[in-house]
Amino acid sequence: MKRFEQWLLTLVVFHAFLLIIVQALMLHTDFSLYVQPVYEYFGIGKSLETNIVETIDRIFSDVLSF
């Protein structure tokens, strides 16, 4: 069991180290320029609030337009 815990702790430390390295790459290099269009393509960075407001306005205009 001690061997498994040691192996697991090594994986956790290695994973934390990789996360810090990738975060530094994203903040201090041009790496984010290559990754950012992917987020925009999938629509992650877009706000859905405007779509909801437009949909509600469209519903009210259709219902109230005798």
The first five atom37 places (N, CA, C, CB, O) and aatype in JSON, in Angstrom:
{
  "aatype": [12, 11, 1, 13, 6, 5, 17, 10, 10, 16, 10, 19, 19, 13, 8, 0, 13, 10, 10, 9, 9, 19, 5, 0, 10, 12, 10, 8, 16, 3, 13, 15, 10, 18, 19, 5, 14, 19, 18, 6, 18, 13, 7, 9, 7, 11, 15, 10, 6, 16, 2, 9, 19, 6, 16, 9, 3, 1, 9, 13, 15, 3, 19, 10, 15, 13],
  "atom_mask": [
    [1, 1, 1, 1, 1],
    [1, 1, 1, 1, 1],
    [1, 1, 1, 1, 1],
    [1, 1, 1, 1, 1],
    [1, 1, 1, 1, 1],
    [1, 1, 1, 1, 1],
    [1, 1, 1, 1, 1],
    [1, 1, 1, 1, 1],
    [1, 1, 1, 1, 1],
    [1, 1, 1, 1, 1],
    [1, 1, 1, 1, 1],
    [1, 1, 1, 1, 1],
    [1, 1, 1, 1, 1],
    [1, 1, 1, 1, 1],
    [1, 1, 1, 1, 1],
    [1, 1, 1, 1, 1],
    [1, 1, 1, 1, 1],
    [1, 1, 1, 1, 1],
    [1, 1, 1, 1, 1],
    [1, 1, 1, 1, 1],
    [1, 1, 1, 1, 1],
    [1, 1, 1, 1, 1],
    [1, 1, 1, 1, 1],
    [1, 1, 1, 1, 1],
    [1, 1, 1, 1, 1],
    [1, 1, 1, 1, 1],
    [1, 1, 1, 1, 1],
    [1, 1, 1, 1, 1],
    [1, 1, 1, 1, 1],
    [1, 1, 1, 1, 1],
    [1, 1, 1, 1, 1],
    [1, 1, 1, 1, 1],
    [1, 1, 1, 1, 1],
    [1, 1, 1, 1, 1],
    [1, 1, 1, 1, 1],
    [1, 1, 1, 1, 1],
    [1, 1, 1, 1, 1],
    [1, 1, 1, 1, 1],
    [1, 1, 1, 1, 1],
    [1, 1, 1, 1, 1],
    [1, 1, 1, 1, 1],
    [1, 1, 1, 1, 1],
    [1, 1, 1, 0, 1],
    [1, 1, 1, 1, 1],
    [1, 1, 1, 0, 1],
    [1, 1, 1, 1, 1],
    [1, 1, 1, 1, 1],
    [1, 1, 1, 1, 1],
    [1, 1, 1, 1, 1],
    [1, 1, 1, 1, 1],
    [1, 1, 1, 1, 1],
    [1, 1, 1, 1, 1],
    [1, 1, 1, 1, 1],
    [1, 1, 1, 1, 1],
    [1, 1, 1, 1, 1],
    [1, 1, 1, 1, 1],
    [1, 1, 1, 1, 1],
    [1, 1, 1, 1, 1],
    [1, 1, 1, 1, 1],
    [1, 1, 1, 1, 1],
    [1, 1, 1, 1, 1],
    [1, 1, 1, 1, 1],
    [1, 1, 1, 1, 1],
    [1, 1, 1, 1, 1],
    [1, 1, 1, 1, 1],
    [1, 1, 1, 1, 1]
  ],
  "atom_positions": [
    [[0.83, -1.19, 0.0], [0.0, 0.0, 0.0], [0.87, 1.25, 0.0], [-0.95, 0.0, 1.21], [0.53, 2.25, -0.63]],
    [[1.99, 1.19, 0.7], [2.88, 2.34, 0.76], [3.45, 2.65, -0.63], [4.01, 2.09, 1.77], [3.65, 3.81, -0.98]],
    [[3.71, 1.62, -1.39], [4.25, 1.81, -2.74], [3.22, 2.51, -3.63], [4.65, 0.45, -3.35], [3.56, 3.39, -4.42]],
    [[1.97, 2.12, -3.5], [0.9, 2.75, -4.28], [0.74, 4.22, -3.89], [-0.43, 2.0, -4.08], [0.56, 5.06, -4.77]],
    [[0.79, 4.53, -2.62], [0.67, 5.91, -2.16], [1.83, 6.76, -2.66], [0.6, 5.97, -0.64], [1.65, 7.92, -3.03]],
    [[3.01, 6.18, -2.67], [4.17, 6.91, -3.17], [4.02, 7.17, -4.68], [5.46, 6.11, -2.87], [4.35, 8.26, -5.16]],
    [[3.54, 6.19, -5.41], [3.32, 6.34, -6.84], [2.25, 7.39, -7.12], [2.92, 4.99, -7.47], [2.4, 8.21, -8.02]],
    [[1.18, 7.36, -6.34], [0.1, 8.33, -6.5], [0.58, 9.74, -6.17], [-1.09, 7.94, -5.61], [0.23, 10.69, -6.88]],
    [[1.35, 9.9, -5.13], [1.88, 11.21, -4.77], [2.81, 11.73, -5.86], [2.63, 11.13, -3.44], [2.8, 12.93, -6.16]],
    [[3.59, 10.86, -6.46], [4.46, 11.26, -7.56], [3.65, 11.75, -8.74], [5.36, 10.1, -7.98], [4.0, 12.76, -9.36]],
    [[2.57, 11.07, -9.06], [1.71, 11.5, -10.16], [1.05, 12.86, -9.88], [0.63, 10.45, -10.42], [0.94, 13.69, -10.78]],
    [[0.62, 13.07, -8.66], [-0.02, 14.34, -8.3], [0.98, 15.49, -8.4], [-0.59, 14.26, -6.87], [0.65, 16.55, -8.93]],
    [[2.18, 15.28, -7.92], [3.2, 16.33, -7.99], [3.57, 16.6, -9.44], [4.46, 15.91, -7.18], [3.72, 17.76, -9.83]],
    [[3.72, 15.56, -10.24], [4.05, 15.73, -11.65], [2.94, 16.48, -12.39], [4.3, 14.36, -12.31], [3.21, 17.34, -13.22]],
    [[1.7, 16.14, -12.08], [0.56, 16.82, -12.7], [0.52, 18.29, -12.3], [-0.76, 16.12, -12.3], [0.26, 19.14, -13.15]],
    [[0.76, 18.61, -11.05], [0.78, 20.0, -10.6], [1.9, 20.77, -11.3], [0.95, 20.08, -9.07], [1.71, 21.92, -11.69]],
    [[3.06, 20.14, -11.45], [4.17, 20.77, -12.14], [3.81, 21.06, -13.6], [5.42, 19.88, -12.08], [4.11, 22.15, -14.1]],
    [[3.17, 20.12, -14.28], [2.75, 20.35, -15.66], [1.72, 21.47, -15.77], [2.18, 19.07, -16.25], [1.76, 22.26, -16.71]],
    [[0.79, 21.53, -14.83], [-0.21, 22.6, -14.84], [0.43, 23.98, -14.69], [-1.23, 22.38, -13.73], [0.03, 24.93, -15.35]],
    [[1.42, 24.08, -13.83], [2.12, 25.35, -13.63], [2.89, 25.74, -14.89], [3.08, 25.26, -12.43], [2.88, 26.9, -15.29]],
    [[3.55, 24.76, -15.53], [4.29, 25.03, -16.76], [3.35, 25.5, -17.87], [5.06, 23.78, -17.2], [3.66, 26.47, -18.57]],
    [[2.22, 24.84, -18.04], [1.28, 25.23, -19.09], [0.69, 26.6, -18.8], [0.16, 24.18, -19.23], [0.48, 27.39, -19.72]],
    [[0.41, 26.88, -17.54], [-0.12, 28.21, -17.18], [0.9, 29.29, -17.51], [-0.5, 28.26, -15.69], [0.53, 30.35, -18.01]],
    [[2.17, 29.04, -17.23], [3.22, 30.0, -17.56], [3.31, 30.19, -19.07], [4.57, 29.55, -16.99], [3.5, 31.31, -19.55]],
    [[3.18, 29.1, -19.83], [3.19, 29.21, -21.3], [2.03, 30.06, -21.79], [3.14, 27.83, -21.94], [2.2, 30.87, -22.7]],
    [[0.87, 29.87, -21.21], [-0.31, 30.61, -21.65], [-0.19, 32.1, -21.33], [-1.56, 30.04, -20.98], [-0.65, 32.94, -22.11]],
    [[0.43, 32.43, -20.21], [0.49, 33.83, -19.79], [1.65, 34.6, -20.4], [0.57, 33.91, -18.31], [1.52, 35.79, -20.68]],
    [[2.79, 33.95, -20.6], [4.0, 34.68, -20.95], [4.54, 34.4, -22.34], [5.05, 34.37, -19.97], [5.62, 34.89, -22.68]],
    [[3.84, 33.65, -23.16], [4.3, 33.4, -24.52], [3.14, 33.61, -25.49], [4.87, 31.95, -24.66], [2.04, 33.99, -25.09]],
    [[3.4, 33.37, -26.76], [2.37, 33.51, -27.79], [1.55, 32.23, -27.96], [3.01, 33.89, -29.1], [0.79, 32.11, -28.92]],
    [[1.69, 31.31, -27.05], [0.97, 30.04, -27.12], [-0.55, 30.26, -27.08], [1.39, 29.12, -25.98], [-1.3, 29.52, -27.72]],
    [[-0.98, 31.26, -26.34], [-2.42, 31.52, -26.23], [-3.02, 31.99, -27.55], [-2.7, 32.56, -25.15], [-4.21, 31.81, -27.78]],
    [[-2.21, 32.59, -28.43], [-2.72, 33.02, -29.73], [-3.13, 31.82, -30.58], [-1.67, 33.84, -30.47], [-4.04, 31.92, -31.4]],
    [[-2.46, 30.7, -30.38], [-2.79, 29.5, -31.14], [-3.97, 28.75, -30.54], [-1.58, 28.59, -31.23], [-4.68, 28.04, -31.25]],
    [[-4.17, 28.89, -29.25], [-5.23, 28.15, -28.56], [-6.53, 28.95, -28.53], [-4.8, 27.81, -27.14], [-7.61, 28.36, -28.58]],
    [[-6.46, 30.26, -28.46], [-7.64, 31.11, -28.31], [-8.66, 30.93, -29.43], [-7.22, 32.54, -28.25], [-9.86, 30.87, -29.13]],
    [[-8.27, 30.85, -30.7], [-9.3, 30.64, -31.74], [-10.1, 29.36, -31.55], [-8.66, 30.63, -33.1], [-11.25, 29.28, -31.99]],
    [[-9.53, 28.37, -30.91], [-10.26, 27.13, -30.66], [-11.4, 27.39, -29.7], [-9.32, 26.04, -30.11], [-12.51, 26.89, -29.9]],
    [[-11.16, 28.18, -28.66], [-12.21, 28.5, -27.71], [-13.32, 29.32, -28.38], [-11.64, 29.27, -26.51], [-14.5, 29.1, -28.12]],
    [[-12.93, 30.25, -29.24], [-13.93, 31.06, -29.92], [-14.74, 30.22, -30.9], [-13.27, 32.23, -30.65], [-15.93, 30.47, -31.1]],
    [[-14.11, 29.22, -31.51], [-14.81, 28.37, -32.46], [-15.89, 27.55, -31.76], [-13.83, 27.45, -33.18], [-16.99, 27.38, -32.29]],
    [[-15.57, 27.03, -30.59], [-16.53, 26.21, -29.86], [-17.57, 27.05, -29.12], [-15.81, 25.32, -28.89], [-18.54, 26.5, -28.61]],
    [[-17.38, 28.37, -29.05], [-18.35, 29.25, -28.41], [-18.27, 29.27, -26.9], [0.0, 0.0, 0.0], [-19.24, 29.62, -26.23]],
    [[-17.12, 28.91, -26.36], [-16.98, 28.88, -24.91], [-16.92, 30.29, -24.35], [-15.73, 28.09, -24.5], [-17.51, 30.56, -23.31]],
    [[-16.22, 31.18, -25.03], [-16.04, 32.53, -24.52], [-17.21, 33.45, -24.75], [0.0, 0.0, 0.0], [-17.21, 34.57, -24.24]],
    [[-18.19, 33.04, -25.5], [-19.31, 33.91, -25.82], [-20.33, 33.93, -24.68], [-19.98, 33.47, -27.12], [-20.53, 32.94, -23.98]],
    [[-20.95, 35.07, -24.52], [-21.97, 35.21, -23.48], [-23.32, 34.78, -24.05], [-22.02, 36.66, -22.96], [-23.71, 35.22, -25.13]],
    [[-24.01, 33.95, -23.33], [-25.32, 33.49, -23.78], [-26.44, 34.43, -23.34], [-25.58, 32.09, -23.25], [-27.59, 34.27, -23.76]],
    [[-26.1, 35.39, -22.51], [-27.12, 36.29, -21.98], [-27.77, 37.12, -23.08], [-26.5, 37.21, -20.93], [-28.98, 37.36, -23.02]],
    [[-27.01, 37.55, -24.06], [-27.59, 38.36, -25.13], [-28.54, 37.53, -25.98], [-26.49, 38.97, -26.01], [-29.57, 38.04, -26.43]],
    [[-28.23, 36.27, -26.2], [-29.13, 35.42, -26.97], [-30.46, 35.21, -26.26], [-28.47, 34.07, -27.24], [-31.5, 35.17, -26.91]],
    [[-30.42, 35.09, -24.96], [-31.64, 34.9, -24.18], [-32.51, 36.16, -24.26], [-31.3, 34.56, -22.7], [-33.73, 36.07, -24.44]],
    [[-31.88, 37.31, -24.11], [-32.62, 38.57, -24.17], [-33.23, 38.75, -25.56], [-31.72, 39.76, -23.82], [-34.38, 39.17, -25.68]],
    [[-32.47, 38.44, -26.61], [-33.0, 38.56, -27.96], [-34.16, 37.6, -28.18], [-31.9, 38.3, -28.99], [-35.14, 37.95, -28.84]],
    [[-34.07, 36.4, -27.65], [-35.15, 35.42, -27.8], [-36.4, 35.88, -27.07], [-34.71, 34.06, -27.28], [-37.5, 35.76, -27.6]],
    [[-36.24, 36.4, -25.86], [-37.4, 36.89, -25.1], [-38.03, 38.07, -25.83], [-36.98, 37.3, -23.67], [-39.25, 38.16, -25.91]],
    [[-37.2, 38.99, -26.36], [-37.75, 40.12, -27.11], [-38.5, 39.65, -28.35], [-36.63, 41.08, -27.51], [-39.55, 40.2, -28.68]],
    [[-37.98, 38.66, -29.02], [-38.64, 38.13, -30.22], [-39.97, 37.48, -29.86], [-37.73, 37.11, -30.94], [-40.95, 37.64, -30.58]],
    [[-40.02, 36.77, -28.75], [-41.28, 36.13, -28.32], [-42.33, 37.19, -28.0], [-41.05, 35.23, -27.1], [-43.48, 37.07, -28.43]],
    [[-41.93, 38.23, -27.25], [-42.88, 39.28, -26.9], [-43.34, 40.05, -28.13], [-42.26, 40.23, -25.9], [-44.51, 40.42, -28.22]],
    [[-42.44, 40.29, -29.06], [-42.86, 41.03, -30.26], [-43.8, 40.2, -31.12], [-41.63, 41.46, -31.08], [-44.69, 40.75, -31.75]],
    [[-43.61, 38.88, -31.16], [-44.51, 38.03, -31.93], [-45.89, 37.91, -31.26], [-43.9, 36.64, -32.11], [-46.91, 37.9, -31.93]],
    [[-45.89, 37.83, -29.95], [-47.15, 37.68, -29.23], [-47.94, 38.98, -29.22], [-46.89, 37.21, -27.79], [-49.16, 38.96, -29.36]],
    [[-47.25, 40.09, -29.06], [-47.94, 41.38, -28.93], [-48.14, 42.1, -30.26], [-47.18, 42.26, -27.99], [-48.62, 43.24, -30.26]],
    [[-47.79, 41.49, -31.36], [-47.94, 42.18, -32.65], [-49.27, 41.76, -33.3], [-46.74, 41.86, -33.6], [-49.28, 40.98, -34.25]],
    [[-50.33, 42.26, -32.81], [-51.66, 41.9, -33.28], [-51.73, 42.14, -34.74], [-52.75, 42.68, -32.57], [-52.77, 41.9, -35.35]]
  ]
}
